[in-house]
Each structure stands twice: as C-alpha cells, then as structure tokens.
Amino acid sequence: MKKILIILCSSMLFFYNAQANNFSNNKEYETINKNISNHPKLEEFFSFFCPYCYEFEKIHYIKNLIKNIYILHLKKYSYHINFSGDKFGEELTKSWIMAQQMKIEEKILMPIFEGIHKSHTIKNINDIKKIFLEKSKISENQYNKFLNSFSIQILTNKNNNKIKKMNINRIPVILINNKYLIDYYKLEFYFKKEFSKNFLKLIYFLLLKDKN
C-alpha cells in the first residue's frame, strides 16, 4: 500500500511540475528565505478579522483545498494572526487553535467568518463559545477548561512566535517549505478565472522546486 501511495504521489508531483513552467519568482510567488525546511511543509496565515480571508474562503474554499493536498509526510499548519493585538483577537487565535485540536475547523470556520463579516453577530468570546458548543457538542465546562488549559496556551505562544519570526505583514498568504510565499490576492490578479486550479499547481510546483 505504501509503495502505491508513493507512486501516486510521484505521478501527481510530476504532473503539476510539468504544468507549472510559467510560474516565476516575484510574480506568482516570492522567495523570502534561503533555507528550505528539512521536511515538506505548508503553513497558512489568516485572520478572522480579514475581509479578504473571508472572501477567499467563501469563494475558493481555501482550507479545503489545502486539506486535500497530498504529498508524503507533508506537514500542514494554519496560523491565526491577531493584527489588532486586542483581547478579542487573542481569543479568536486560541479558539482557532482549539478547533484544530478538536478536529472541528471546518465546522466553526464559516460560522465565525460570517458572524464577524456578514451578520455581525460575533462581538465577544461568548458569541464564539455558542458556536463551539453547538458544533462540537461539548459542555460549557469542558469548553472553558480546554480554552484556558496550559496546552492551548503553549500552542498559542507557538502560533504568535511563528508569526513574529517570519514577520508576516499581510494576509492571506501561504508559506511553502519555510521559503516561498504565496500571496492569494496577487495570485488571483494573475489567475482570475482559474484561481483554485493554479493555486494547487503552484503549491505542488514549490513543494517540488528544490527537489529537482
């Protein structure tokens, strides 16, 4: 079974690499680091406060596209940025981390986005809590304990330190192998009609780029 997966993965990478001859640095992507990660890595940076993040998710289902990217041993991370620096932004970061730990990201993602940008019904942590209790079926006591747990605090610090270290100053973006940055907004400018298709091609191209 493992051999079959490796063959499928190799074939997929070859296909996407062969299709990506027109991608170039400082156009569809930019190189921000000389050192590549030791393992294939994909890191997404977004914010629930960001209207562009909401629009891209609503139109292109970004996180679902990322979820279905397959490369052997690929590590995937999604970081929430709190540009506002306020208490509510910090709670949103912790809530996103908690959702990832509970494997319910897809259930809470759009309700939170829409509550902030569409219905304007999310204004504090209690509004977020209502979504969690509805989507996860956990008790309020369990929610409070998990949200304020030491493990969530450690992961929150890791999230914030990563953002600070990489000096991410715009969103939504994806960082490939700790080296290549894809700006969604810029990519959409070049590929207005087939964004999702070219988004995937570019990711595979960059994951394979330094292996050639």
GIGIZI-V727165 format. One record per residue. N is the residue number from 1. RES is the residue in three letters. SS is DSSP state (a for helix, b for strand, c for the rest). BURIAL is I if it has 9 or more other ideal C-beta (glycine too) atoms within 8 Angstrom, else O. Layout:
n/res/ss/burial
N/RES/SS/BURIAL
N/RES/SS/BURIAL
//
This chain:
n/res/ss/burial
1/MET/c/O
2/LYS/a/O
3/LYS/a/O
4/ILE/a/O
5/LEU/a/I
6/ILE/a/I
7/ILE/a/O
8/LEU/a/I
9/CYS/a/I
10/SER/a/O
11/SER/a/O
12/MET/a/I
13/LEU/a/I
14/PHE/a/O
15/PHE/a/O
16/TYR/a/I
17/ASN/a/I
18/ALA/a/O
19/GLN/c/O
20/ALA/c/I
21/ASN/c/O
22/ASN/c/O
23/PHE/c/I
24/SER/c/O
25/ASN/b/O
26/ASN/c/O
27/LYS/c/O
28/GLU/c/I
29/TYR/b/I
30/GLU/b/O
31/THR/b/I
32/ILE/c/O
33/ASN/c/O
34/LYS/c/O
35/ASN/c/O
36/ILE/c/O
37/SER/c/I
38/ASN/c/O
39/HIS/c/O
40/PRO/c/I
41/LYS/b/I
42/LEU/b/I
43/GLU/b/I
44/GLU/b/I
45/PHE/b/I
46/PHE/b/I
47/SER/c/I
48/PHE/c/I
49/PHE/c/O
50/CYS/c/I
51/PRO/a/O
52/TYR/a/I
53/CYS/a/I
54/TYR/a/I
55/GLU/a/O
56/PHE/a/I
57/GLU/a/I
58/LYS/a/O
59/ILE/a/O
60/HIS/a/I
61/TYR/c/O
62/ILE/a/I
63/LYS/a/I
64/ASN/a/O
65/LEU/a/I
66/ILE/a/I
67/LYS/a/O
68/ASN/c/O
69/ILE/c/I
70/TYR/c/O
71/ILE/c/I
72/LEU/c/O
73/HIS/c/O
74/LEU/c/I
75/LYS/b/O
76/LYS/b/I
77/TYR/b/I
78/SER/b/I
79/TYR/b/I
80/HIS/b/I
81/ILE/c/I
82/ASN/c/I
83/PHE/c/O
84/SER/c/O
85/GLY/c/O
86/ASP/c/O
87/LYS/a/O
88/PHE/a/I
89/GLY/a/I
90/GLU/a/I
91/GLU/a/I
92/LEU/a/I
93/THR/a/I
94/LYS/a/I
95/SER/a/I
96/TRP/a/I
97/ILE/a/I
98/MET/a/I
99/ALA/a/I
100/GLN/a/I
101/GLN/a/I
102/MET/a/I
103/LYS/c/O
104/ILE/c/I
105/GLU/a/I
106/GLU/a/O
107/LYS/a/I
108/ILE/a/I
109/LEU/a/I
110/MET/a/O
111/PRO/a/I
112/ILE/a/I
113/PHE/a/I
114/GLU/a/I
115/GLY/a/I
116/ILE/a/I
117/HIS/a/O
118/LYS/c/O
119/SER/c/O
120/HIS/c/O
121/THR/c/O
122/ILE/c/I
123/LYS/c/O
124/ASN/c/O
125/ILE/a/O
126/ASN/a/O
127/ASP/a/I
128/ILE/a/I
129/LYS/a/I
130/LYS/a/O
131/ILE/a/I
132/PHE/a/I
133/LEU/a/I
134/GLU/a/O
135/LYS/a/I
136/SER/a/I
137/LYS/c/O
138/ILE/c/I
139/SER/c/O
140/GLU/a/O
141/ASN/a/O
142/GLN/a/O
143/TYR/a/I
144/ASN/a/O
145/LYS/a/O
146/PHE/a/I
147/LEU/a/I
148/ASN/c/O
149/SER/c/O
150/PHE/a/O
151/SER/a/O
152/ILE/a/I
153/GLN/a/I
154/ILE/a/O
155/LEU/a/I
156/THR/a/I
157/ASN/a/O
158/LYS/a/O
159/ASN/a/I
160/ASN/a/I
161/ASN/a/O
162/LYS/a/I
163/ILE/a/I
164/LYS/a/O
165/LYS/a/O
166/MET/a/O
167/ASN/c/O
168/ILE/c/I
169/ASN/c/O
170/ARG/c/O
171/ILE/c/I
172/PRO/c/I
173/VAL/b/I
174/ILE/b/I
175/LEU/b/I
176/ILE/b/I
177/ASN/c/I
178/ASN/c/I
179/LYS/c/I
180/TYR/b/I
181/LEU/b/I
182/ILE/b/I
183/ASP/b/I
184/TYR/a/I
185/TYR/a/O
186/LYS/a/O
187/LEU/a/I
188/GLU/a/I
189/PHE/a/O
190/TYR/a/I
191/PHE/c/I
192/LYS/c/O
193/LYS/c/O
194/GLU/c/O
195/PHE/a/I
196/SER/a/I
197/LYS/a/O
198/ASN/a/I
199/PHE/a/I
200/LEU/a/I
201/LYS/a/I
202/LEU/a/I
203/ILE/a/I
204/TYR/a/I
205/PHE/a/I
206/LEU/a/I
207/LEU/a/I
208/LEU/a/I
209/LYS/a/O
210/ASP/c/O
211/LYS/c/O
212/ASN/c/O
//
